[in-house]
Amino acid sequence: MTIDPKTMFKDGQLYTGKFSLEILSQDAFDFKNYQKHVDPMLKSLPVDAKYSDFTIIADGDVRIPCHKMFLAHHSTVLDKMFQTKCMETREKCVKMKASEKGVKAFMKYVYHFDLADAFGSSNVAVDLLDIARVYKVKPLEKAMKTLLLKRAEEWLDLDAALKLFLCTNGKVGLKSLKEKALKFVEPRRDELANSTVFQEFPTDDAEKFLKLLD
């Protein structure tokens, strides 16, 4: 939560209380280790539709143009897909289960190794973790696992925690993240009825999730 001191506090007033402060350096997550290998010419390359030859479709049918060469370089799954005559290759598009912000953050990583959006948003970080896991982008998956484990629990919000549970439940090597998601949601279970993410849970997943909270 961000607090605007101009609206919360008045001059001349004495306030008492407690607060916690989380100070994190992006260096702790090796973010700069990704960017230092980027060619200076690529750093100036805009992430836009110019000369694009492929499209990623995000949630809400938002279409984001991109370039197969960059996608294939990072993802073994997409690389193999581009070598076949599957529907996605023929139609020059693939649908990813991720928000528009998540897919755009993935594009920044693909082109520039830029992970700043993930550092600033738990929802984006979860989207990137799931994209990396599904499409076998191993360095990105490792970076998001580290980020989500190291950040304080308060950095999450309910929807991000629920999405984190969905993309880690039953997945090898992600048990600690699943447990973190459950720990965050447990004291907030009364808020689940107001969560659009929880309302979209498949019935079986919703029942299993509630049992895990008991």
C-alpha positions in Angstrom: 0.0 0.0 0.0 1.3 3.5 -0.9 0.5 6.3 1.6 0.4 9.9 0.5 1.7 11.9 3.5 0.0 15.0 2.3 -3.5 13.5 2.8 -2.7 11.2 5.8 -0.9 13.7 8.0 -1.3 17.3 9.1 1.4 19.8 10.0 1.7 20.5 13.7 0.1 17.2 14.8 1.8 14.5 16.9 1.3 10.9 15.7 2.2 7.7 17.4 2.0 4.1 16.0 4.0 1.4 14.3 4.9 0.7 10.7 7.0 -1.8 8.8 9.4 -0.9 6.0 10.6 -3.3 3.4 13.7 -2.1 1.6 14.8 -4.3 -1.3 17.5 -4.0 -3.9 16.8 -5.3 -7.3 20.4 -6.6 -7.3 19.4 -9.2 -4.7 17.3 -10.9 -7.4 20.1 -10.8 -10.0 17.9 -8.6 -12.3 21.0 -6.7 -13.5 22.7 -9.9 -14.4 20.0 -10.4 -17.1 20.3 -6.9 -18.5 24.1 -6.7 -18.6 24.2 -9.4 -21.4 21.9 -7.4 -23.7 23.5 -5.9 -26.7 23.3 -2.0 -26.6 21.6 -2.0 -29.9 18.8 -4.3 -28.6 18.3 -2.1 -25.6 17.1 0.7 -27.9 14.8 -1.7 -29.9 11.2 -0.6 -29.3 8.6 -3.2 -28.2 6.0 -2.4 -30.8 4.3 -3.7 -34.0 7.0 -2.7 -36.5 7.8 -5.6 -38.7 6.0 -8.0 -36.4 5.2 -11.5 -37.7 3.3 -13.0 -34.8 0.7 -12.1 -32.2 0.2 -13.1 -28.5 -3.4 -12.9 -27.3 -3.8 -12.0 -23.7 -6.8 -12.2 -21.4 -9.7 -10.1 -22.8 -8.6 -10.9 -26.3 -6.0 -8.2 -26.3 -3.7 -8.7 -29.2 0.0 -7.9 -28.7 2.3 -8.0 -31.8 5.8 -9.5 -31.5 8.5 -11.3 -33.5 8.9 -15.0 -33.7 12.7 -14.8 -33.7 12.8 -13.3 -30.2 10.2 -15.7 -28.9 11.9 -18.8 -30.3 15.3 -17.7 -28.8 13.8 -17.7 -25.2 11.2 -20.5 -25.4 11.9 -24.0 -26.4 8.2 -24.7 -26.6 7.5 -21.8 -29.0 10.6 -22.6 -31.0 9.3 -26.2 -31.6 5.8 -24.9 -32.3 7.1 -22.5 -35.1 8.7 -25.5 -36.8 5.3 -27.3 -37.2 2.2 -26.6 -39.2 0.0 -26.4 -36.1 -3.0 -24.0 -35.9 -1.0 -21.3 -34.0 1.7 -21.3 -36.6 -0.8 -21.1 -39.5 -2.8 -18.3 -37.9 0.3 -16.6 -36.6 -1.0 -16.2 -33.0 -1.1 -17.9 -29.7 -3.4 -17.3 -26.7 -1.7 -17.0 -23.3 -3.5 -17.3 -20.0 -2.2 -14.0 -18.7 -3.2 -10.4 -18.3 -2.3 -7.7 -20.8 0.2 -6.3 -18.3 1.7 -9.7 -17.8 2.1 -10.4 -21.6 3.6 -6.9 -22.1 6.0 -7.6 -19.2 7.0 -10.8 -20.9 7.7 -8.9 -24.1 10.0 -6.5 -22.2 11.9 -9.6 -20.9 12.0 -11.2 -24.3 13.4 -8.1 -26.0 15.4 -6.4 -23.3 15.7 -8.8 -20.3 13.7 -6.1 -18.4 12.0 -7.4 -15.3 11.1 -4.1 -13.7 7.4 -4.6 -14.1 7.5 -7.9 -12.2 9.4 -6.2 -9.3 6.6 -3.6 -9.1 3.6 -5.9 -9.3 2.9 -9.3 -7.7 0.2 -9.9 -10.3 2.6 -9.4 -13.1 5.2 -11.6 -11.4 2.7 -14.4 -11.1 1.8 -14.0 -14.8 5.4 -14.2 -15.7 6.0 -17.3 -13.6 3.1 -19.1 -15.3 4.2 -18.0 -18.8 7.8 -19.1 -18.1 6.6 -22.5 -16.7 4.3 -23.3 -19.6 6.6 -22.1 -22.4 9.8 -23.4 -20.8 11.6 -20.1 -20.3 13.9 -21.4 -17.6 15.8 -18.3 -16.6 12.6 -16.3 -16.3 11.0 -19.0 -14.2 13.9 -19.1 -11.9 13.9 -15.3 -11.5 10.2 -15.2 -10.7 10.4 -18.1 -8.2 13.1 -16.2 -6.4 11.3 -12.9 -6.5 8.0 -14.4 -5.2 9.7 -16.3 -2.4 11.8 -13.4 -1.2 9.3 -10.6 -1.3 7.3 -10.0 2.0 3.9 -11.6 2.2 2.3 -8.2 2.3 3.5 -7.5 -1.3 0.8 -10.0 -2.5 -2.8 -9.2 -2.9 -5.7 -11.7 -2.8 -6.0 -12.1 -6.6 -2.3 -12.5 -7.0 -2.2 -15.1 -4.2 -5.1 -17.0 -5.8 -3.4 -17.0 -9.2 -0.2 -18.1 -7.6 -2.0 -21.1 -6.1 -3.5 -22.1 -9.5 -0.2 -22.0 -11.3 1.7 -23.9 -8.6 -0.8 -26.4 -7.3 0.5 -29.9 -8.2 3.6 -28.6 -10.0 7.0 -30.0 -9.3 9.4 -27.6 -7.5 6.7 -25.0 -6.7 5.4 -26.3 -3.4 6.9 -23.5 -1.3 5.1 -20.9 -3.5 1.9 -22.8 -3.2 2.2 -22.8 0.6 3.0 -19.0 0.6 -0.2 -18.4 -1.4 -2.3 -20.5 1.0 -0.7 -18.7 4.0 -1.7 -15.3 2.6 -5.3 -16.3 1.7 -6.1 -18.2 5.0 -6.8 -15.1 7.2 -8.6 -13.5 4.2 -11.0 -16.3 3.3 -14.0 -14.1 4.1 -13.0 -11.9 1.1 -13.1 -14.8 -1.4 -16.7 -14.1 -2.3 -15.6 -10.7 -3.7 -12.7 -12.1 -5.8 -13.3 -12.4 -9.5 -10.3 -14.7 -9.7 -11.8 -17.1 -7.2 -15.2 -17.0 -8.9 -13.5 -18.3 -12.1 -11.9 -21.2 -10.3 -13.0 -24.6 -11.8 -15.5 -26.2 -9.3 -13.1 -29.0 -8.4 -10.2 -26.6 -7.8 -12.4 -24.3 -5.6 -13.5 -27.2 -3.4 -9.9 -28.5 -3.0 -8.7 -25.0 -2.3 -11.2 -24.4 0.5 -10.4 -27.8 2.1 -6.7 -26.9 2.1 -7.6 -23.7 4.1 -9.4 -25.7 6.8 
